[in-house]
Amino acid sequence: MLVWVGKRPLTHVTAFPAQHVEQCSADQPAETRQNWSGWPSAYPTGGLLFHGDNKEVLAHLLANGFRGKVNLIYIDPPFDSGADYVRKVSLRGASGSAKVDGERYTLGEQIQYTDIWANDNYLQFMYERLLLLNELLSSKGQLFFHCDERQSHRIRCLLDEVFGPESFRNEIIWHYSNKYGANSETLDVFHNTVFWYSKGRAQLVEDIRVPVKVPRKQPVRKWNKELGKNEWLRDEEGNYLYQESTDKELGDVWEIPVINPMALERADYPTQKPEQLLEYILRIASTVNDVVLDAFVGSGTTAAVAQKLTRRWIGCDINKGAIQTTAKRVLMIMREQADALERDSSVAQQSLLDDGADTAAPKPAQLSFSVWRVNDYDLHIQHNEAVNLACEHIGVERARTDTFFDGTLGKHLVKIIPFDHPLSPVDLEELRRELESRPDEDREITLVCLGIETAARAWIDDWNRLRKGRRAANRVHVIELRSDEKYGAFIRHQPARARVRIARRNGRLTVAIEEFVSPSIVERLRQQAGVVQPKIDDWRAMVDCVMIDPSYDGRVFTVALSDIPERKTDVVKGTYEIEAPARQATVAVKIVDMLGEEVLVTKTV
Ligand SMILES: C[S@@+](CC[C@H](N)C(=O)[O-])C[C@H]1O[C@@H](n2cnc3c(N)ncnc32)[C@H](O)[C@@H]1O
């Protein structure tokens, strides 16, 4: 057993609710294609993408019906290597060389995950995630852990401890012929390691054959049903029969090139893995409609391959750039699948007329997904730093000896709710427990938070209804820092804005984006500027993609037109024309900027 400083089992994690961020769909008629029975009712059917720390997201999934429901897990966590996972953001266009660097660890900005941990922290981090993943895995579930030579020996000990050594199946070597970096002190590294563990008995779901460079002579084998094994075939004289073979069974060394910079699958994510690798994994260890989870989803390779191979999928990442990249990537695949379905159904209808045969290809497991956020990581700062800032801002008198409350404001006791999530009923239950242990405490309470959930608001109304007039002990008040009239200037975020002209003419819709401004991008460019101030002459340099839903129902954004230039040197068109819905409808235009911020403009025409 591996021991490290501070090793401790995971005794409890608090599961916070998730906030629905958006629903993305490429599905025209919203019909259910697969059997979704057993799918937790807390979620819409379709792919699930979570923005947040996977410790909290996994706890959330466990608390909401996914225990034992996941068939296959692939994870490719940060390597404890100094690599940096921030999506480098640059402007679009030929002159888009002015880099806007990724996110930083300051208030109002986005969390960045650079892996700077010492070994002990890294191991505890991984151990906790593995314990949670084990709970989510079904009784016959499969887990694939992607790592490199710097941590593989420790990771294997961890996996043995959590899943049991008997669950070990293979140490897969991903051998790539092109390499990442140069080094003159050691031999060059041309491989990564993927550990395969499975609960219950593992069986290869599919025999994959891979081409061999030089054809080989191989004895001919045939499956003997009675013996239940392969038999070598011989001629009448008893000599083995040989055949020239141009392929071989997939072994535990996989030859797959790293992604070519020009490849279609390239998502500009520093640690993106090739789709072929995930394709092998999903084909050998999962079947159609299985639930596949990647808790470090990065650019979304696992989700993309799962979508292509008709699996259901759940992805999670702490980096907003990763969530945006994944969403964009999966949506493109879904669009292609929806188009293919439409073509197929007209071909099938035609061939039904011709010869009565149904030639339609297998239908995708889903053509929609939803994005969720567990805790508000856009505003991630250390809790003690948040408490200091908030107390100073509001003028709270600090109480250094109280283990629960942070101080007093006038006659009120004050508690600062951690800024990584909105005030929720879980926090309020904690407050109730604390007050129960202090029966003599009759002061009123002020909770300071960044935002508040509707359910928490209802909880407080109920609580206060019983505390009126002379029995006002422990009435609860809330200061919501984001919107409070008096204290609201705490966080100033100027959202991006767009001016869009939307009109209907002769059965066609015309959409023209006239202007787009992202104060965050402008501000970051200003901060990063050297001697020469970069100028943004064309608003389109700031825009990553544009999507249009011609009949938006206010809830599900169904993309009918998407303008996502493939190369960074290209910009969006900015003016569009598409067929108008027959009746009056709300047209929604979604503009996503190069930092991932979205603007939604709607108009009923
Ligand atoms: C090596 S990359 C994954 C790359 C991915 N396999 C692909 O093909 O694009 C690791 C990812 O884990 C994410 N990450 C790191 N710590 C995390 C955490 N605690 N919770 C969720 N995601 C995390 C990083 O943001 C990064 O996107």
The ligand as an SDF file (V2000), in Angstrom:
LIG
                    3D

 27 29  0  0  0  0  0  0  0  0999 V2000
   -4.6860   16.3240  -19.7440 C   0  0  0  0  0  0  0  0  0  0  0  0
   -6.1110   17.3380  -19.8650 S   0  0  0  0  0  0  0  0  0  0  0  0
   -7.3020   16.2730  -20.6070 C   0  0  0  0  0  0  0  0  0  0  0  0
   -7.1990   16.2340  -22.1050 C   0  0  0  0  0  0  0  0  0  0  0  0
   -8.2780   15.3920  -22.7810 C   0  0  0  0  0  0  0  0  0  0  0  0
   -8.0610   13.9790  -22.5730 N   0  0  0  0  0  0  0  0  0  0  0  0
   -8.3490   15.7100  -24.2610 C   0  0  0  0  0  0  0  0  0  0  0  0
   -8.2030   14.8020  -25.0970 O   0  0  0  0  0  0  0  0  0  0  0  0
   -8.5330   16.8660  -24.6100 O   0  0  0  0  0  0  0  0  0  0  0  0
   -6.6170   17.4470  -18.1950 C   0  0  0  0  0  0  0  0  0  0  0  0
   -7.8450   18.2930  -17.9320 C   0  0  0  0  0  0  0  0  0  0  0  0
   -8.2320   18.1330  -16.5840 O   0  0  0  0  0  0  0  0  0  0  0  0
   -8.8000   19.3620  -16.1420 C   0  0  0  0  0  0  0  0  0  0  0  0
   -8.7840   19.3700  -14.6760 N   0  0  0  0  0  0  0  0  0  0  0  0
   -7.7290   19.5120  -13.8520 C   0  0  0  0  0  0  0  0  0  0  0  0
   -8.1160   19.4310  -12.5740 N   0  0  0  0  0  0  0  0  0  0  0  0
   -9.4560   19.2360  -12.5760 C   0  0  0  0  0  0  0  0  0  0  0  0
  -10.4350   19.0770  -11.5580 C   0  0  0  0  0  0  0  0  0  0  0  0
  -10.1260   19.1090  -10.2710 N   0  0  0  0  0  0  0  0  0  0  0  0
  -11.7290   18.9000  -11.9440 N   0  0  0  0  0  0  0  0  0  0  0  0
  -12.0680   18.8670  -13.2470 C   0  0  0  0  0  0  0  0  0  0  0  0
  -11.1800   19.0060  -14.2480 N   0  0  0  0  0  0  0  0  0  0  0  0
   -9.8860   19.1880  -13.9190 C   0  0  0  0  0  0  0  0  0  0  0  0
   -7.9360   20.4180  -16.7920 C   0  0  0  0  0  0  0  0  0  0  0  0
   -8.6480   21.6450  -16.8790 O   0  0  0  0  0  0  0  0  0  0  0  0
   -7.6670   19.7940  -18.1510 C   0  0  0  0  0  0  0  0  0  0  0  0
   -8.6220   20.2210  -19.0970 O   0  0  0  0  0  0  0  0  0  0  0  0
  1  2  1  0
  2  3  1  0
  2 10  1  0
  3  4  1  0
  4  5  1  0
  5  6  1  0
  5  7  1  0
  7  8  2  0
  7  9  1  0
 10 11  1  0
 11 12  1  0
 11 26  1  0
 12 13  1  0
 13 14  1  0
 13 24  1  0
 14 15  1  0
 14 23  1  0
 15 16  2  0
 16 17  1  0
 17 18  1  0
 17 23  2  0
 18 19  1  0
 18 20  2  0
 20 21  1  0
 21 22  2  0
 22 23  1  0
 24 25  1  0
 24 26  1  0
 26 27  1  0
M  CHG  2   2   1   9  -1
M  END
$$$$
